[in-house]
Amino acid sequence: MKKRIGLLVTVALILAMIAACAGPVANEEVPLPVSDAAVYLTNGGDKQVIASGGEVEVQSGGTLDVQSGATVTMAAAPVFTGGFNVNGGLSDFGSGSYVTADGDNDVGVAGDLEVKGVFINTGKLGAAVQSVAAEGAAGDTVTVTVQFNDAASTAIATVATVIAYMSDNADGSTLMSSAHDGGVAILTDGLLIEITADKVFYITSEADGDVDMVFTESGSKTAYLVIVLPDGSLSISDVITHTA
């Protein structure tokens, strides 16, 4: 009997040693050595879980480095407390990954969003490319074509409206003193709504973001078309030249 008991004890010890060497069973939760820890490992140590009340703290001077090719998945709208600094690219928010209360795919920041680089709002008006033609063979008229682009230099595919004015200076710092005697009008594409006759006006593009305008002057004149972009910066044409 004693031999049998000794044999059973030996077998039990061997099985215990094998189990210890095998490590945790798949999907078994392995908590940190704290009672009822809110941060623990699962999947045999391949997954770290931060439960309600848990926290990962990166202290001053520390770095959380997500390498190229890694994936960060957020199932609901993330909340950032304090400043949010982007030193590289912040792009491709997908469909529904970052949803705020209004149902749009937004990034909501209750504080500061600091981008050390270029903030590109694709698809929305961010630039205007102007092309000034030479005075027509019949004289008096000069055509200016405008293409509205987004900040990534891609033509927008929507109607957009800007305010524009005529200037005597190449930097747009003055309002034209004397308007074109033959006026300013749309050639074929777009809409022009005058605020101050032939000096200040709204320009509305067609659905592909283009506008063409014609300037008529019987005498000699130089002028510049100045478009005020949504961020307050200016798009200024090359010189519009009329000869007598």
GIHU-V136498 format. One record per residue. N is the residue number from 1. OMEGA is omega in radians with two decimals (* if undefined). BURIAL is 1 if it has 9 or more other ideal C-beta (glycine too) atoms within 8 Angstrom, else 0. D_LAST is the distance of its C-alpha to the last C-alpha in whole Angstrom. Layout:
# GIHU-V136498
N;OMEGA;BURIAL;D_LAST / N;OMEGA;BURIAL;D_LAST
This chain:
# GIHU-V136498
1;3.14;0;126 / 2;3.14;0;125 / 3;-3.14;0;123 / 4;3.13;0;122 / 5;3.12;0;120 / 6;3.13;0;119 / 7;3.12;0;117 / 8;3.11;0;115 / 9;3.13;0;114 / 10;3.12;0;113 / 11;3.14;0;111 / 12;3.12;0;110 / 13;3.13;0;109 / 14;3.12;0;107 / 15;3.12;0;105 / 16;3.12;0;104 / 17;3.12;0;103 / 18;-3.14;0;101 / 19;-3.13;0;99 / 20;-3.14;0;98 / 21;-3.10;0;97 / 22;-3.14;0;95 / 23;-3.07;0;93 / 24;3.08;0;91 / 25;3.14;0;91 / 26;3.11;0;88 / 27;3.10;0;86 / 28;3.12;0;89 / 29;3.13;0;87 / 30;-3.07;0;88 / 31;3.00;1;88 / 32;-3.07;0;87 / 33;3.06;0;90 / 34;-3.12;0;90 / 35;3.12;0;91 / 36;-3.10;0;89 / 37;3.10;1;86 / 38;3.08;1;83 / 39;-3.05;1;81 / 40;-3.13;1;83 / 41;3.02;1;83 / 42;3.12;1;84 / 43;3.12;0;84 / 44;3.13;1;86 / 45;-3.10;0;84 / 46;-3.09;0;80 / 47;3.08;0;79 / 48;-3.12;0;79 / 49;3.04;1;79 / 50;-3.09;0;78 / 51;3.12;0;79 / 52;-3.09;0;79 / 53;3.11;0;79 / 54;-3.06;1;79 / 55;2.96;0;76 / 56;-3.06;0;74 / 57;3.01;0;73 / 58;-3.03;0;71 / 59;-3.13;0;72 / 60;-3.11;0;70 / 61;3.11;0;69 / 62;-3.09;0;70 / 63;2.96;0;68 / 64;-2.98;0;67 / 65;3.08;0;66 / 66;-3.02;0;65 / 67;3.09;0;64 / 68;-3.13;0;62 / 69;3.10;0;63 / 70;-3.14;0;65 / 71;3.04;0;65 / 72;-3.07;0;65 / 73;3.10;0;66 / 74;-3.06;0;66 / 75;-3.14;0;67 / 76;-3.10;0;66 / 77;3.12;0;63 / 78;3.11;0;64 / 79;3.12;0;64 / 80;3.13;0;63 / 81;-3.11;0;64 / 82;-3.11;0;62 / 83;3.09;0;59 / 84;-3.05;1;58 / 85;3.11;0;56 / 86;-3.14;1;55 / 87;3.13;0;54 / 88;-3.11;0;54 / 89;3.04;0;53 / 90;-2.97;0;53 / 91;3.04;0;53 / 92;-3.14;0;54 / 93;3.01;0;56 / 94;-3.10;0;57 / 95;3.05;0;58 / 96;-3.11;0;60 / 97;-3.10;0;61 / 98;-3.01;1;60 / 99;3.08;1;60 / 100;-3.00;1;60 / 101;-3.11;0;61 / 102;3.05;0;58 / 103;3.13;0;59 / 104;3.07;0;55 / 105;-3.03;1;55 / 106;2.89;0;55 / 107;-3.12;0;56 / 108;-3.13;0;57 / 109;3.11;0;57 / 110;-3.07;0;59 / 111;-3.11;1;58 / 112;2.98;0;55 / 113;-3.08;0;53 / 114;3.13;0;52 / 115;3.10;0;50 / 116;-3.07;0;50 / 117;-3.12;0;47 / 118;3.06;0;45 / 119;-3.06;0;45 / 120;3.08;0;44 / 121;-3.04;0;44 / 122;3.09;0;44 / 123;-3.13;0;42 / 124;-3.10;1;40 / 125;3.12;1;37 / 126;-3.11;1;36 / 127;3.08;1;33 / 128;3.11;1;30 / 129;-3.07;0;28 / 130;3.10;1;24 / 131;-3.10;0;22 / 132;3.11;1;18 / 133;3.05;1;17 / 134;3.11;0;14 / 135;-3.09;1;11 / 136;-3.11;1;12 / 137;3.14;0;13 / 138;3.14;0;12 / 139;3.00;0;8 / 140;-3.00;1;8 / 141;3.03;1;11 / 142;3.14;1;13 / 143;3.06;1;17 / 144;3.10;1;19 / 145;-3.12;1;23 / 146;3.02;1;26 / 147;3.08;1;29 / 148;3.13;1;32 / 149;2.97;1;35 / 150;-3.07;1;38 / 151;3.08;1;39 / 152;3.10;0;40 / 153;3.07;0;37 / 154;3.14;0;38 / 155;3.12;1;36 / 156;-3.12;1;38 / 157;-3.12;0;39 / 158;3.05;0;39 / 159;3.11;0;36 / 160;-3.12;1;35 / 161;3.07;0;33 / 162;2.98;1;31 / 163;-3.11;1;29 / 164;3.10;1;26 / 165;3.11;1;23 / 166;-3.12;1;20 / 167;3.02;1;20 / 168;-3.05;1;17 / 169;-3.11;0;20 / 170;3.12;0;21 / 171;3.11;0;25 / 172;-3.01;1;24 / 173;3.10;0;26 / 174;3.00;0;24 / 175;-3.14;1;22 / 176;-3.10;1;19 / 177;-3.11;0;18 / 178;-3.08;0;16 / 179;3.04;1;16 / 180;-3.09;1;13 / 181;3.08;0;12 / 182;3.05;1;13 / 183;3.10;1;16 / 184;-3.10;1;18 / 185;3.01;0;20 / 186;3.12;1;23 / 187;3.10;0;22 / 188;-3.01;0;26 / 189;3.04;1;28 / 190;-3.11;1;29 / 191;3.11;0;29 / 192;3.10;1;26 / 193;-3.03;0;28 / 194;3.04;1;26 / 195;2.98;0;28 / 196;-2.97;0;25 / 197;3.03;0;22 / 198;3.12;1;19 / 199;-3.10;1;21 / 200;-3.06;1;24 / 201;2.95;1;26 / 202;3.04;1;29 / 203;3.08;1;28 / 204;-3.10;1;31 / 205;2.92;1;31 / 206;-3.04;1;33 / 207;3.08;0;36 / 208;3.03;0;35 / 209;-3.10;1;33 / 210;3.11;1;30 / 211;2.94;1;27 / 212;-3.03;1;23 / 213;3.10;1;20 / 214;-3.11;1;17 / 215;-3.06;1;14 / 216;-3.13;1;12 / 217;-3.09;1;9 / 218;-3.11;0;6 / 219;3.08;0;4 / 220;-3.13;0;5 / 221;2.93;1;8 / 222;-3.11;0;11 / 223;3.13;1;14 / 224;3.03;1;18 / 225;-3.09;1;20 / 226;3.13;1;24 / 227;3.12;1;27 / 228;-3.11;1;30 / 229;-3.07;1;33 / 230;-3.14;0;36 / 231;3.12;0;38 / 232;3.09;0;35 / 233;-3.05;0;33 / 234;2.93;0;29 / 235;-3.04;1;27 / 236;-3.12;1;24 / 237;2.88;1;21 / 238;-3.07;0;19 / 239;3.04;1;16 / 240;-3.00;1;13 / 241;3.03;0;10 / 242;3.06;1;7 / 243;-3.08;0;4 / 244;*;0;0
